Amino acid sequence: MGALIDVRAAAQAEAIALGPVCAATPPLDRAEALATWRGRMINEYSSAPVFAGLAAQLRGVDALTWAAEADEMADEEHRHGALCGAVVEALGGAALAPAPPRDALPSHPAVDGWEAVTRNLLSVCCLSETVACALITAEREAMAPGPLRDLLSRILADEVGHARLGWRWLAAHGDALADPDRRARLGAYLTVAFAHLETHELANLQPGAQVDATYGVCDAHEARGLFYETVTEVIIPRLEAHGLPAAAAWRARGGAAEAA
């Protein structure tokens, strides 16, 4: 048997009461909600090593304060996994799942340490976490007040900080980004990062059964639209404001996906 994500003890410590709502919910909706929250549990818990890897890379370029923040974010992702696991348990499941295969955070040996960690901050924070903030915000706004909305609000507050880590890094290193060769290399990397982001998000936003928004389960069609809107209306303009050729990278992503 492969590795397991087992957050049962931590999930039970975060116990969330859904009894009355759960009892009144059709079995199909409950099953769809259970699958969604188990998937979130896996994704959140599996994100912790990503931030731990960022912390190690940031220490490697003597960005110690930044590294400490990334370490705390790794702990937050573990807590998010436990919170999502608590919902799984409340819905009648077990906060236990096979661990997905995970590649190590790229080291980007062809460039120096600063540029390597900047690439990863772009991909993890400015792209993935910014999209996550948009999707979670939409899910939260569709939910009625209650324990699940409160839980999602806790997760969202942390995810906003995770996204901001990358945007703050860019803002703090404008001098390094002023180098045209560096900007061009980061732009080329963004082509690959955008292609990976699109593939990942579309795979995770598969249209399925319609579920009451009480459980924080998004409509996949709407979420896909929000994903593209976030990239084109939020991420690309902000990257362009830092001098990075993000619009061109987004247009070229198809070729990067085919090459991969």
NUGU-827031 format. One record per residue (C-alpha): residue in one letter; residue number from 1; y, z, x. Coordinates in Angstrom, 2 decimals, padded with zeros to 5 digits. Example, Ala and Ser with C-alpha at 12.3 -4.5 7.8 and 13.67 -1.06 7.14 Angstrom:
<'A'; 1; <-004.50; 007.80; 012.30>>
<'S'; 2; <-001.06; 007.14; 013.67>>
This chain:
<'M'; 1; <000.00; 000.00; 000.00>>
<'G'; 2; <003.48; -000.83; 001.25>>
<'A'; 3; <006.43; 001.50; 001.58>>
<'L'; 4; <007.68; 003.24; -001.54>>
<'I'; 5; <011.06; 004.38; -002.75>>
<'D'; 6; <010.32; 007.81; -004.18>>
<'V'; 7; <013.39; 009.63; -005.49>>
<'R'; 8; <011.59; 011.61; -008.20>>
<'A'; 9; <012.61; 015.01; -006.89>>
<'A'; 10; <016.24; 014.02; -006.35>>
<'A'; 11; <016.33; 012.25; -009.73>>
<'Q'; 12; <014.97; 015.29; -011.53>>
<'A'; 13; <017.65; 017.41; -009.86>>
<'E'; 14; <020.24; 015.04; -011.38>>
<'A'; 15; <018.63; 015.30; -014.81>>
<'I'; 16; <020.48; 013.41; -017.54>>
<'A'; 17; <019.89; 014.01; -021.25>>
<'L'; 18; <019.33; 010.84; -023.27>>
<'G'; 19; <016.92; 012.23; -025.87>>
<'P'; 20; <018.75; 011.45; -029.15>>
<'V'; 21; <019.95; 008.04; -027.99>>
<'C'; 22; <016.59; 007.11; -026.51>>
<'A'; 23; <014.69; 008.14; -029.63>>
<'A'; 24; <016.85; 005.88; -031.79>>
<'T'; 25; <016.51; 002.85; -029.51>>
<'P'; 26; <013.96; 000.08; -030.18>>
<'P'; 27; <011.13; -000.03; -027.62>>
<'L'; 28; <012.15; -003.49; -026.36>>
<'D'; 29; <015.70; -002.34; -025.62>>
<'R'; 30; <014.37; 000.78; -023.92>>
<'A'; 31; <011.98; -001.25; -021.76>>
<'E'; 32; <014.76; -003.66; -020.74>>
<'A'; 33; <017.05; -000.75; -019.93>>
<'L'; 34; <014.31; 000.96; -017.93>>
<'A'; 35; <013.73; -002.17; -015.84>>
<'T'; 36; <017.47; -002.55; -015.23>>
<'W'; 37; <017.99; 001.03; -014.08>>
<'R'; 38; <014.89; 000.96; -011.90>>
<'G'; 39; <016.28; -002.18; -010.28>>
<'R'; 40; <019.58; -000.40; -009.72>>
<'M'; 41; <017.76; 002.56; -008.23>>
<'I'; 42; <016.03; 000.24; -005.75>>
<'N'; 43; <019.21; -001.65; -004.85>>
<'E'; 44; <021.33; 001.48; -004.41>>
<'Y'; 45; <018.78; 003.37; -002.35>>
<'S'; 46; <018.08; 000.31; -000.23>>
<'S'; 47; <021.79; -000.07; 000.54>>
<'A'; 48; <021.87; 003.19; 002.47>>
<'P'; 49; <020.36; 001.69; 005.67>>
<'V'; 50; <022.95; -001.11; 005.49>>
<'F'; 51; <025.81; 001.38; 005.75>>
<'A'; 52; <023.96; 003.36; 008.40>>
<'G'; 53; <023.71; 000.11; 010.38>>
<'L'; 54; <027.41; -000.52; 009.92>>
<'A'; 55; <028.12; 002.98; 011.19>>
<'A'; 56; <026.07; 002.31; 014.33>>
<'Q'; 57; <027.89; -000.96; 014.97>>
<'L'; 58; <031.28; 000.67; 014.40>>
<'R'; 59; <030.40; 003.38; 016.92>>
<'G'; 60; <029.47; 000.59; 019.32>>
<'V'; 61; <033.09; -000.64; 019.29>>
<'D'; 62; <034.50; 002.93; 019.46>>
<'A'; 63; <035.69; 002.83; 015.83>>
<'L'; 64; <034.53; 006.41; 015.36>>
<'T'; 65; <036.56; 007.33; 012.29>>
<'W'; 66; <035.37; 004.18; 010.57>>
<'A'; 67; <031.79; 004.96; 011.59>>
<'A'; 68; <032.01; 008.43; 010.04>>
<'E'; 69; <033.14; 006.85; 006.78>>
<'A'; 70; <030.23; 004.41; 006.84>>
<'D'; 71; <027.81; 007.29; 007.44>>
<'E'; 72; <029.18; 009.06; 004.35>>
<'M'; 73; <028.77; 005.83; 002.38>>
<'A'; 74; <025.10; 005.71; 003.39>>
<'D'; 75; <024.73; 009.21; 001.92>>
<'E'; 76; <026.52; 008.05; -001.23>>
<'E'; 77; <024.08; 005.17; -001.66>>
<'H'; 78; <021.19; 007.64; -001.49>>
<'R'; 79; <022.91; 009.70; -004.18>>
<'H'; 80; <023.40; 006.59; -006.29>>
<'G'; 81; <019.67; 005.91; -006.02>>
<'A'; 82; <018.96; 009.42; -007.28>>
<'L'; 83; <021.43; 009.02; -010.16>>
<'C'; 84; <019.87; 005.74; -011.23>>
<'G'; 85; <016.46; 007.33; -010.83>>
<'A'; 86; <017.57; 010.11; -013.17>>
<'V'; 87; <018.22; 007.47; -015.84>>
<'V'; 88; <014.78; 005.97; -015.19>>
<'E'; 89; <013.22; 009.40; -015.70>>
<'A'; 90; <015.29; 010.03; -018.85>>
<'L'; 91; <014.07; 006.72; -020.27>>
<'G'; 92; <010.48; 007.78; -019.77>>
<'G'; 93; <009.76; 006.16; -016.43>>
<'A'; 94; <009.16; 007.48; -012.93>>
<'A'; 95; <011.78; 007.20; -010.18>>
<'L'; 96; <009.27; 005.47; -007.95>>
<'A'; 97; <009.06; 001.83; -006.88>>
<'P'; 98; <007.84; -000.41; -004.05>>
<'A'; 99; <010.47; -000.75; -001.35>>
<'P'; 100; <011.67; -004.35; -001.04>>
<'P'; 101; <011.52; -006.03; 002.37>>
<'R'; 102; <014.81; -005.59; 004.18>>
<'D'; 103; <016.07; -007.44; 007.20>>
<'A'; 104; <017.96; -005.46; 009.79>>
<'L'; 105; <021.73; -005.73; 009.67>>
<'P'; 106; <022.57; -008.84; 011.75>>
<'S'; 107; <023.67; -008.16; 015.31>>
<'H'; 108; <025.41; -011.56; 015.77>>
<'P'; 109; <024.73; -011.71; 019.54>>
<'A'; 110; <026.74; -014.93; 019.97>>
<'V'; 111; <030.03; -013.05; 019.49>>
<'D'; 112; <031.54; -009.83; 020.79>>
<'G'; 113; <030.95; -006.45; 019.15>>
<'W'; 114; <034.22; -006.39; 017.21>>
<'E'; 115; <033.60; -009.80; 015.70>>
<'A'; 116; <029.98; -008.93; 014.95>>
<'V'; 117; <030.87; -005.83; 012.95>>
<'T'; 118; <033.72; -007.71; 011.27>>
<'R'; 119; <031.26; -010.32; 010.04>>
<'N'; 120; <029.10; -007.60; 008.54>>
<'L'; 121; <032.04; -005.81; 006.95>>
<'L'; 122; <033.08; -009.10; 005.39>>
<'S'; 123; <029.62; -009.72; 003.95>>
<'V'; 124; <028.78; -006.18; 002.85>>
<'C'; 125; <032.16; -004.81; 001.77>>
<'C'; 126; <034.59; -007.64; 001.06>>
<'L'; 127; <031.96; -009.79; -000.67>>
<'S'; 128; <028.99; -007.83; -002.03>>
<'E'; 129; <030.69; -004.53; -002.79>>
<'T'; 130; <033.76; -006.19; -004.30>>
<'V'; 131; <031.50; -008.13; -006.67>>
<'A'; 132; <029.60; -004.93; -007.47>>
<'C'; 133; <032.85; -003.20; -008.41>>
<'A'; 134; <033.73; -006.00; -010.84>>
<'L'; 135; <030.30; -006.01; -012.48>>
<'I'; 136; <030.06; -002.22; -012.79>>
<'T'; 137; <033.59; -002.04; -014.20>>
<'A'; 138; <032.67; -004.55; -016.91>>
<'E'; 139; <029.46; -002.69; -017.73>>
<'R'; 140; <031.27; 000.63; -017.91>>
<'E'; 141; <034.00; -000.72; -020.18>>
<'A'; 142; <031.39; -001.98; -022.65>>
<'M'; 143; <029.73; 001.44; -022.92>>
<'A'; 144; <030.53; 004.15; -025.42>>
<'P'; 145; <031.62; 007.55; -024.04>>
<'G'; 146; <028.67; 009.65; -023.02>>
<'P'; 147; <026.50; 010.77; -020.10>>
<'L'; 148; <025.54; 007.27; -018.99>>
<'R'; 149; <029.13; 006.10; -018.86>>
<'D'; 150; <030.06; 009.24; -016.91>>
<'L'; 151; <027.23; 008.53; -014.45>>
<'L'; 152; <028.31; 004.92; -014.00>>
<'S'; 153; <031.88; 006.12; -013.45>>
<'R'; 154; <030.67; 008.30; -010.57>>
<'I'; 155; <028.91; 005.35; -008.97>>
<'L'; 156; <031.88; 003.05; -009.50>>
<'A'; 157; <034.30; 005.44; -007.78>>
<'D'; 158; <032.15; 005.33; -004.64>>
<'E'; 159; <031.63; 001.56; -004.78>>
<'V'; 160; <035.39; 001.02; -004.85>>
<'G'; 161; <035.61; 002.96; -001.60>>
<'H'; 162; <032.79; 000.90; -000.10>>
<'A'; 163; <034.60; -002.35; -000.88>>
<'R'; 164; <037.88; -000.99; 000.46>>
<'L'; 165; <036.28; -000.21; 003.83>>
<'G'; 166; <036.11; -003.93; 004.59>>
<'W'; 167; <039.55; -004.76; 003.19>>
<'R'; 168; <041.12; -001.87; 005.12>>
<'W'; 169; <039.41; -003.07; 008.31>>
<'L'; 170; <040.97; -006.51; 007.94>>
<'A'; 171; <044.39; -005.00; 007.23>>
<'A'; 172; <044.15; -002.76; 010.28>>
<'H'; 173; <043.18; -005.56; 012.67>>
<'G'; 174; <045.66; -008.30; 011.95>>
<'D'; 175; <046.31; -008.84; 015.65>>
<'A'; 176; <042.66; -009.63; 016.32>>
<'L'; 177; <042.55; -011.95; 013.33>>
<'A'; 178; <045.58; -013.86; 014.62>>
<'D'; 179; <043.43; -015.61; 017.22>>
<'P'; 180; <042.77; -019.11; 015.81>>
<'D'; 181; <039.34; -019.47; 017.44>>
<'R'; 182; <038.24; -016.15; 016.01>>
<'R'; 183; <039.53; -017.11; 012.56>>
<'A'; 184; <037.61; -020.39; 012.74>>
<'R'; 185; <034.36; -018.64; 013.70>>
<'L'; 186; <034.78; -016.08; 010.92>>
<'G'; 187; <035.44; -018.92; 008.50>>
<'A'; 188; <032.22; -020.62; 009.56>>
<'Y'; 189; <030.39; -017.35; 009.05>>
<'L'; 190; <031.90; -016.96; 005.58>>
<'T'; 191; <030.27; -020.24; 004.57>>
<'V'; 192; <026.88; -018.69; 005.23>>
<'A'; 193; <027.87; -015.34; 003.70>>
<'F'; 194; <029.10; -016.97; 000.49>>
<'A'; 195; <025.89; -018.99; 000.17>>
<'H'; 196; <023.81; -015.83; 000.58>>
<'L'; 197; <025.99; -013.92; -001.89>>
<'E'; 198; <025.65; -016.59; -004.57>>
<'T'; 199; <021.89; -016.82; -004.16>>
<'H'; 200; <021.49; -013.05; -004.31>>
<'E'; 201; <023.74; -012.51; -007.32>>
<'L'; 202; <022.25; -015.31; -009.41>>
<'A'; 203; <018.74; -014.04; -008.66>>
<'N'; 204; <019.74; -010.58; -009.89>>
<'L'; 205; <021.62; -011.81; -012.96>>
<'Q'; 206; <018.76; -013.44; -014.79>>
<'P'; 207; <019.31; -014.00; -018.53>>
<'G'; 208; <016.95; -011.83; -020.56>>
<'A'; 209; <016.75; -009.90; -023.78>>
<'Q'; 210; <019.99; -008.74; -025.36>>
<'V'; 211; <020.28; -004.98; -024.98>>
<'D'; 212; <022.74; -002.59; -026.58>>
<'A'; 213; <025.58; -001.88; -024.15>>
<'T'; 214; <024.93; 001.84; -024.65>>
<'Y'; 215; <022.57; 001.65; -021.70>>
<'G'; 216; <024.98; -000.13; -019.37>>
<'V'; 217; <022.88; -003.28; -019.27>>
<'C'; 218; <025.08; -006.31; -018.73>>
<'D'; 219; <024.87; -009.66; -020.45>>
<'A'; 220; <023.67; -011.92; -017.64>>
<'H'; 221; <025.60; -014.98; -018.83>>
<'E'; 222; <028.86; -013.03; -018.93>>
<'A'; 223; <028.07; -011.33; -015.61>>
<'R'; 224; <027.51; -014.69; -013.92>>
<'G'; 225; <030.89; -015.84; -015.15>>
<'L'; 226; <032.48; -012.64; -013.89>>
<'F'; 227; <030.83; -013.13; -010.50>>
<'Y'; 228; <032.41; -016.57; -010.04>>
<'E'; 229; <035.74; -015.32; -011.34>>
<'T'; 230; <035.71; -012.42; -008.87>>
<'V'; 231; <034.97; -014.71; -005.95>>
<'T'; 232; <037.58; -017.33; -006.80>>
<'E'; 233; <040.33; -015.12; -008.23>>
<'V'; 234; <039.99; -011.97; -006.10>>
<'I'; 235; <037.93; -012.38; -002.94>>
<'I'; 236; <039.07; -015.80; -001.74>>
<'P'; 237; <042.82; -015.16; -002.20>>
<'R'; 238; <042.58; -011.81; -000.43>>
<'L'; 239; <040.67; -013.30; 002.51>>
<'E'; 240; <043.14; -016.18; 002.72>>
<'A'; 241; <045.98; -013.62; 002.83>>
<'H'; 242; <044.37; -012.28; 006.03>>
<'G'; 243; <044.38; -015.78; 007.55>>
<'L'; 244; <040.70; -016.55; 006.95>>
<'P'; 245; <039.75; -020.01; 005.62>>
<'A'; 246; <037.82; -018.60; 002.67>>
<'A'; 247; <038.50; -021.39; 000.18>>
<'A'; 248; <037.08; -024.00; 002.54>>
<'A'; 249; <034.11; -021.74; 003.29>>
<'W'; 250; <033.36; -021.34; -000.41>>
<'R'; 251; <033.49; -025.10; -000.97>>
<'A'; 252; <031.10; -025.66; 001.96>>
<'R'; 253; <028.56; -023.01; 000.92>>
<'G'; 254; <026.15; -025.52; -000.63>>
<'G'; 255; <025.44; -027.08; 002.71>>
<'A'; 256; <024.90; -023.66; 004.25>>
<'A'; 257; <022.40; -022.75; 001.53>>
<'E'; 258; <020.46; -026.01; 002.06>>
<'A'; 259; <020.44; -025.49; 005.84>>
<'A'; 260; <019.07; -021.97; 005.39>>
